[in-house]
Amino acid sequence: MLLFGAFRQQFHSRGGTALNNPRDMQLGGPDESEEEGPGPYESETHIRVLDLQDRRPMGHEINGLTEPSMHLVRARVNESVEMSKGSRIAADSESIGPFSEIRHRDLTPPAIGELTEAVLATILENSEKHLGFYNSAGPMSLKYHAFQLLPGIGNSKALQMVQLRGISGWSDFAAVDEACGIDSARLLAERYVMEMEDDAQTPRLLDILVRSEM
């Protein structure tokens, strides 16, 4: 299956290094026109506010998580707009200014504390796309299954999950949880956050499941 091949390709051919992030590919070389291609965030529809902080010398700024691609960003909050942590706003809202990338290590401590729950909420907002991991993940080598990318899932548990999945797969996250005794959406959220924290995490489910067009 296509997803199996994507896992294996990243796991073997990249030599343990992270894939180039789609954001990095937008930068281009010195000879490329700045007007070529779409902007890195044009497909984003919403932003979940992770934290709201003072911006020097005046005003406020948010740390946020974009949807659907889960980029970490920051943006200026327009004056006189009331906004709070946990808000979900349209990406093209006049409430905020243009947003730019921020690395996980540059998030505020409150934003880091909110991140996993925000990722989980984003997963549940478009659950079918993310559920595809549980229904399509396969072996990456003779001794390692893609399920083992999830926190706390070892080899024996991964093999048990494959048997429980069977041929038909699962219809929703609740079915995975009931069959396997796990919190499937949360485990996937925790994996995504691990990849945001560490670019060396590979294969990158964010690239395979969330940011690709496959």
Summary of the structure (lengths in Angstrom):
residues: 214
radius of gyration: 18.6
end to end distance: 11.7
largest distance: 59.1
contacts: 591
relative contact order: 0.17
helix: 42%
strand: 16%
